[in-house]
Amino acid sequence: MGRVFEKRKHTMFARFDRMSKTFTKYGKEILIAVKAGGTDPDSNSKLRVIIANAKSANMPKDRIDAAINRAANKDTSNYEEISYEAKCMKGVGLFIETATDNPTRTVANIRMHLNRGGGELQKSGSLDFTFTRKSIFVIKIEGINTEELEFELIDAGLEDIEIEGDEMVVTTSFENFGTMQKTLESKGITIVSAELQRIPTSTVEITEEEKAQVETLIEKLEDDDDVQNVYSNIA
């Protein structure tokens, strides 16, 4: 009975930690969006999308509002988004996105995690051909003619779609993020989430044991308060 309780407690705390990390991530994204375009979601399209993403991750409305208020009342002039590129065993590439008010601290922490996990920082641009940046939208399609919608979204840069139940995953280029967002909103379509993701153009095959080591390194990086996203090209 005691072991079962301890396992449940561990699972509960792990879930809480993941949720806390997710909320912190969106809090930083809100801060940067407010810095760039103000506190009004109606006029700040970037903020509008982040709020939708936060809601889809079950971030409470009061937490979202509090993050917006903090951003409005905080000096964010020294906050910036910085990306780092790294490689680990067998040439596996890692693209690390951060949001920080102290780049010196951030890069020191990243170096520490990489050194401990068998990775090494690379020069900026070294993974330019390893990943391509895509805009990924998840939208509600209940009551919508998907064939007509697909045709209408071509002009907005549609590259691919995938239907999952009553939702559709829409992929377009990094450059067409704003155009696709405006097009979907103009049609009154509910955007569940919208993200810029880095998709590997090629993958690296490694053993299960090696994969476990890389995934442990990625988890350590993701646990860092300054790290927003980590992408890899593991097959």
C-alpha positions in Angstrom: 0.0 0.0 0.0 2.8 2.4 0.9 4.6 1.8 -2.4 1.4 2.4 -4.3 0.9 5.7 -2.4 4.5 6.8 -3.1 4.1 6.0 -6.8 0.9 8.0 -7.0 2.4 10.8 -5.1 5.4 10.9 -7.4 3.2 10.8 -10.5 1.1 13.7 -9.0 4.2 15.8 -8.3 5.6 15.1 -11.8 2.3 16.2 -13.4 2.3 19.3 -11.2 5.9 20.1 -12.2 5.1 19.7 -15.9 2.0 22.0 -15.6 4.0 24.6 -13.6 6.7 24.6 -16.3 4.1 24.9 -19.0 2.4 27.9 -17.3 5.8 29.5 -16.7 6.6 29.1 -20.4 3.4 30.8 -21.5 4.0 33.5 -18.9 7.3 34.4 -20.6 5.7 34.3 -24.0 3.0 36.6 -22.8 5.6 39.0 -21.4 7.5 39.1 -24.7 4.3 39.5 -26.7 3.2 42.4 -24.5 6.6 44.0 -24.8 6.3 43.9 -28.6 2.6 44.8 -29.1 0.8 45.9 -26.0 -1.7 44.3 -23.6 -4.8 44.3 -25.9 -5.3 40.9 -27.6 -7.6 42.5 -30.1 -4.8 44.6 -31.5 -1.9 42.3 -30.6 -2.2 39.2 -32.8 0.8 37.5 -31.2 -0.7 37.9 -27.7 -4.1 36.6 -29.0 -2.5 33.4 -30.2 -0.5 32.8 -27.0 -3.6 33.2 -24.9 -5.4 30.6 -27.1 -2.4 28.3 -26.6 -2.4 28.8 -22.9 -6.1 28.1 -22.6 -5.6 24.9 -24.6 -3.0 23.9 -22.0 -5.6 24.5 -19.3 -3.9 27.6 -17.9 -6.5 29.3 -15.8 -7.9 32.7 -17.0 -6.8 34.4 -13.8 -3.2 33.2 -14.3 -3.3 34.5 -17.9 -4.7 37.9 -16.8 -2.1 38.1 -14.0 0.7 37.4 -16.5 -0.5 40.2 -18.8 -0.7 42.6 -15.9 2.8 41.7 -14.7 4.1 42.2 -18.2 2.4 45.6 -18.4 3.9 46.7 -15.1 7.4 45.2 -15.5 10.4 46.6 -17.3 10.9 44.1 -20.1 13.5 46.0 -22.1 16.2 43.5 -21.3 14.1 40.4 -22.0 15.0 38.6 -25.2 14.6 35.4 -27.1 17.8 33.6 -27.9 18.4 30.3 -29.7 21.3 27.9 -29.2 22.4 25.0 -31.3 24.1 21.9 -30.0 25.2 18.4 -31.0 25.5 15.2 -29.0 26.2 11.5 -29.7 26.4 10.4 -33.3 25.7 13.9 -34.6 22.2 14.3 -33.1 21.3 18.0 -33.4 19.5 19.9 -30.6 17.9 23.3 -31.2 17.3 25.1 -27.9 15.0 28.1 -27.7 15.2 30.3 -24.7 13.6 33.5 -23.2 15.8 35.3 -20.7 16.7 38.5 -19.0 20.2 37.2 -18.3 21.9 35.6 -21.4 25.1 35.0 -19.4 23.3 32.8 -16.9 21.3 31.1 -19.6 24.3 30.0 -21.8 26.2 28.9 -18.7 23.4 26.7 -17.6 23.0 25.2 -21.1 26.7 24.5 -21.3 26.5 22.7 -17.9 23.6 20.5 -19.0 25.3 19.7 -22.3 28.7 18.9 -20.7 27.0 16.6 -18.2 24.8 14.9 -20.9 27.5 14.4 -23.5 26.6 17.4 -25.7 28.4 20.4 -27.0 27.4 23.9 -28.2 27.8 24.7 -31.9 28.2 27.9 -33.8 25.0 29.8 -34.6 23.7 28.6 -38.0 25.4 25.2 -37.9 21.9 23.5 -37.9 20.4 25.7 -40.5 19.9 22.7 -42.8 19.0 20.3 -40.1 15.7 21.9 -39.2 13.1 23.8 -41.1 10.7 26.2 -39.3 7.0 25.6 -39.8 3.8 27.2 -38.6 1.4 24.7 -37.1 -2.3 25.6 -36.4 -4.8 23.3 -34.7 -8.4 24.4 -35.6 -11.9 23.3 -34.8 -13.7 22.0 -38.0 -17.1 20.9 -36.6 -19.8 22.0 -39.1 -17.2 23.1 -41.7 -16.8 21.7 -45.2 -13.1 20.7 -45.0 -12.7 20.3 -48.7 -13.8 23.9 -49.4 -11.7 25.1 -46.4 -8.6 23.4 -47.8 -9.1 25.1 -51.1 -9.6 28.5 -49.5 -6.5 28.2 -47.3 -4.2 27.6 -50.3 -3.9 31.3 -50.9 -2.8 31.7 -47.3 0.1 29.4 -47.9 -1.4 26.0 -46.9 1.2 23.2 -47.2 -0.4 20.3 -45.5 -3.5 19.3 -43.4 -4.3 16.4 -41.2 -7.7 15.7 -39.7 -7.9 14.3 -36.1 -11.5 14.0 -35.0 -13.2 17.4 -34.9 -9.9 19.2 -35.3 -7.6 19.9 -38.2 -3.8 20.4 -38.1 -2.8 23.0 -40.7 0.8 23.4 -41.7 2.3 26.4 -43.5 5.7 28.1 -43.7 7.3 30.2 -41.0 6.8 33.3 -43.1 3.1 32.7 -43.6 2.2 32.5 -39.9 0.5 35.9 -39.8 -1.3 35.4 -43.1 -2.7 32.1 -42.0 -3.8 33.4 -38.6 -5.6 36.4 -40.2 -7.3 34.1 -42.8 -8.5 31.6 -40.2 -9.8 34.4 -37.9 -11.5 36.2 -40.8 -13.5 33.0 -41.4 -14.5 32.8 -37.8 -12.6 29.5 -37.3 -11.6 28.7 -33.7 -7.9 28.4 -33.4 -7.2 25.8 -30.6 -3.4 26.5 -30.8 -0.8 28.0 -33.1 2.9 27.4 -32.8 6.1 27.8 -34.7 7.9 24.5 -34.6 11.3 23.3 -35.9 10.8 20.2 -38.0 14.0 18.0 -38.8 14.8 17.8 -42.5 16.7 14.6 -41.8 16.9 12.3 -38.8 19.7 10.3 -37.1 19.2 6.6 -36.2 20.5 5.7 -32.7 20.1 2.8 -30.4 17.4 2.7 -27.7 20.1 3.1 -25.0 21.5 6.1 -26.8 18.1 7.5 -27.3 17.4 7.3 -23.6 20.6 9.2 -22.8 19.6 12.0 -25.3 16.1 12.2 -23.9 17.5 12.6 -20.4 19.6 15.5 -21.6 16.6 17.1 -23.3 14.6 16.7 -20.1 17.4 18.5 -18.2 17.4 21.3 -20.7 13.6 21.6 -20.7 13.6 21.8 -16.9 15.8 24.9 -17.0 13.7 28.0 -16.3 15.1 29.9 -19.2 14.5 27.2 -21.8 11.2 27.4 -23.8 11.6 24.6 -26.3 14.1 21.9 -27.3 14.0 20.2 -30.7 16.0 17.2 -31.9 16.4 15.2 -35.1 16.3 11.8 -33.5 14.6 9.3 -35.8 
